[in-house]
């Protein structure tokens, strides 16, 4: 099933057609869009050809020609931040735990309960949405800060530290009126109303 690349989707990677079909049916029956791949190579080619994947990746550990762990290492090397859930057999748990230490979202052991798998997939989708929202907020903040002049940025940092206009004026060797003007411009450009709001904005990751 093909879905828009920016639409939250479960990207299912398994080299067994029967398993893919069963998981596609399960996820779709719970209203979760699915895009399936017959190999890790196919997923990596999809990444090479288009934008980042929104949603989560459901990745089987034992596959050919690339194992799930090899695919995951390549995803990490490419800076892919989409949450990854591994599907593992009992003998693969040690490998899955190693992947968790590298940043994988979770693993689900076979045979798994349908409800448990769907719940973890929903958790991963929520995590991805939250991450994207934070990155978007960071991008927006960066654009706002870039709109400030160097002088406004000097005042901004001093205001965020809680310094009074008189202290800032003395430090910058300007009049208090000038500081007031710069402070007003900073508040307007960053859409904040107080030094506390400004400090909170600058403290965000």
C-alpha positions as MATLAB code, in Angstrom:
seq = 'XXXXXXXXXXXXXXXXXXXXXXXXXXXXXXXXXXXXXXXXXXXXXXXXXXXXXXXXXXXXXXXXXXXXXXXXXXXXXXXXXXXXXXXXXXXXXXXXXXXXXXXXXXXXXXXXXXXXXXXXXXXXXXXXXXXXXXXXXXXXXXXXXXXXXXXXXXXXXXXXXXXXXXXXXXXXXXXXXXXXXXXXXXXXXXXXXXXXXXXXXXXXX';
ca = [
       0.000    0.000    0.000;
       1.503    3.313   -1.029;
       0.937    6.463    1.044;
       2.259   10.017    0.830;
       5.773   10.221    2.267;
       4.807   12.936    4.747;
       1.749   11.031    6.038;
       2.316    9.041    9.271;
       2.715    5.480    8.045;
       3.864    2.113    9.367;
       6.783    1.103    7.126;
       6.768   -2.691    7.377;
       9.931   -4.547    6.362;
       9.829   -8.369    6.209;
      11.120  -10.761    3.553;
       8.311  -13.302    4.096;
       5.283  -12.519    1.944;
       2.849  -14.337    4.245;
       4.037  -12.415    7.306;
       3.816   -9.112    5.436;
       0.288   -9.852    4.299;
      -0.862  -10.812    7.806;
       0.693   -7.715    9.382;
      -0.675   -5.444    6.667;
      -4.165   -6.784    7.368;
      -3.759   -6.433   11.146;
      -2.506   -2.854   11.020;
      -4.974   -1.754    8.355;
      -7.847   -3.234   10.383;
      -6.864   -0.817   13.174;
      -6.856    2.149   10.819;
      -3.065    2.351   10.508;
      -1.686    3.163    7.021;
       0.926    0.617    5.942;
       3.654    0.624    3.313;
       5.443   -2.721    3.026;
       8.877   -3.683    1.718;
      10.100   -7.159    0.808;
      13.639   -6.414    1.982;
      15.759   -3.944    3.865;
      17.358   -3.011    0.588;
      13.976   -1.889   -0.748;
      13.469    0.345    2.272;
      16.909    1.902    1.881;
      16.289    2.499   -1.828;
      13.012    4.215   -0.923;
      14.900    6.493    1.459;
      17.476    7.243   -1.197;
      14.782    8.257   -3.670;
      12.561   10.412   -1.489;
      12.160   12.485    1.678;
      12.372   11.228    5.256;
       9.782    8.710    6.378;
       7.011    9.907    8.659;
       5.585    7.385   11.114;
       7.538    4.341   12.274;
       9.469    1.374   10.878;
       8.520   -2.215   11.750;
      11.665   -4.200   11.009;
      12.175   -7.966   11.099;
      15.548   -9.039   12.495;
      16.190  -12.105   10.333;
      16.111  -11.163    6.655;
      18.154  -11.590    3.501;
      20.271  -10.175    1.962;
      20.531   -7.591    4.768;
      19.518   -8.450    8.318;
      17.313   -6.092   10.267;
      20.304   -5.055   12.358;
      22.340   -4.231    9.257;
      19.444   -2.172    7.935;
      19.143   -0.384   11.274;
      22.852    0.434   11.338;
      22.488    1.974    7.887;
      19.460    3.995    9.031;
      21.493    5.327   11.961;
      24.399    6.161    9.651;
      22.034    8.134    7.420;
      20.628   10.068   10.361;
      17.124    8.626   10.004;
      15.142    9.525   13.142;
      11.981    7.534   12.402;
      11.255    5.215   15.379;
      12.153    1.571   14.706;
      10.414   -1.438   16.275;
      12.130   -4.789   15.763;
      10.224   -8.034   15.259;
      12.336  -10.726   16.913;
      12.380  -14.428   17.572;
      13.449  -15.712   20.994;
      17.040  -16.189   19.851;
      17.219  -12.602   18.576;
      16.513  -10.813   21.854;
      20.177  -10.134   22.628;
      20.581   -8.513   19.218;
      17.403   -6.492   19.717;
      18.606   -5.231   23.088;
      21.858   -4.148   21.436;
      19.800   -2.194   18.902;
      17.848   -0.536   21.728;
      21.129    0.727   23.146;
      21.794    2.346   19.774;
      18.458    4.148   19.903;
      15.834    1.754   18.504;
      12.338    2.420   19.852;
      11.456   -1.108   20.998;
      11.264   -4.766   20.031;
       8.344   -7.186   19.982;
       9.050  -10.886   20.418;
       7.435  -13.507   18.203;
       4.869  -14.908   18.590;
       3.377  -11.575   19.585;
      -0.148  -10.655   20.574;
      -1.943   -8.492   18.037;
      -3.048   -5.970   20.654;
       0.448   -5.612   22.095;
       1.984   -5.025   18.681;
      -0.627   -2.456   17.660;
      -0.175   -0.629   20.985;
       3.600   -0.351   20.500;
       3.117    0.824   16.914;
       0.725    3.534   18.098;
       3.272    4.555   20.752;
       5.973    4.822   18.080;
       3.711    6.906   15.828;
       2.993    9.295   18.713;
       6.702    9.538   19.492;
       7.492   10.393   15.873;
       4.781   13.056   15.766;
       6.137   14.629   18.964;
       9.699   14.603   17.622;
       8.608   16.243   14.385;
       6.693   18.897   16.287;
       9.750   19.690   18.409;
      11.991   19.887   15.348;
       9.470   22.146   13.621;
       9.316   24.408   16.677;
      13.107   24.537   16.713;
      13.206   25.503   13.045;
      10.638   28.230   13.641;
      12.598   29.577   16.596;
      15.778   29.620   14.533;
      14.049   31.657   11.824;
      12.775   34.145   14.414;
      16.205   34.561   16.005;
      17.814   35.022   12.597;
      15.527   38.025   12.021;
      17.108   39.905   14.949;
      19.891   42.385   14.333;
      23.200   41.856   16.208;
      22.300   44.749   18.523;
      18.872   43.267   19.234;
      20.490   39.920   19.994;
      22.841   41.594   22.488;
      19.863   43.105   24.282;
      17.889   39.850   24.035;
      20.532   37.798   25.855;
      20.849   40.382   28.620;
      17.080   40.639   29.043;
      16.815   36.839   29.219;
      19.315   36.888   32.082;
      16.945   39.171   33.973;
      19.060   42.307   33.765;
      17.346   45.673   34.204;
      17.268   48.263   31.414;
      19.639   50.549   33.336;
      22.214   47.763   33.749;
      21.944   46.819   30.087;
      22.326   50.461   29.060;
      25.492   50.788   31.149;
      26.946   47.545   29.779;
      26.235   48.495   26.161;
      27.071   52.158   26.643;
      23.730   53.348   25.262;
      20.769   55.225   26.721;
      17.974   53.519   28.613;
      15.581   54.706   25.910;
      17.635   52.864   23.306;
      17.485   49.690   25.379;
      13.714   50.080   25.732;
      13.367   50.361   21.963;
      15.519   47.285   21.352;
      13.676   45.311   24.028;
      10.322   46.189   22.443;
      11.588   45.090   19.023;
      12.848   41.782   20.430;
       9.521   41.075   22.136;
       7.611   41.897   18.970;
       9.794   39.815   16.649;
       9.821   36.787   18.962;
       6.161   37.129   19.990;
       6.917   37.155   23.717;
       5.592   39.488   26.391;
       8.107   39.249   29.203;
      11.692   38.424   30.129;
      10.438   35.115   31.576;
       8.797   34.114   28.281;
      11.958   35.112   26.426;
      14.141   32.996   28.715;
      11.802   30.030   28.256;
      11.952   30.387   24.474;
      15.759   30.476   24.452;
      15.984   27.511   26.804;
      14.069   25.189   24.500;
      16.213   22.506   22.844;
];
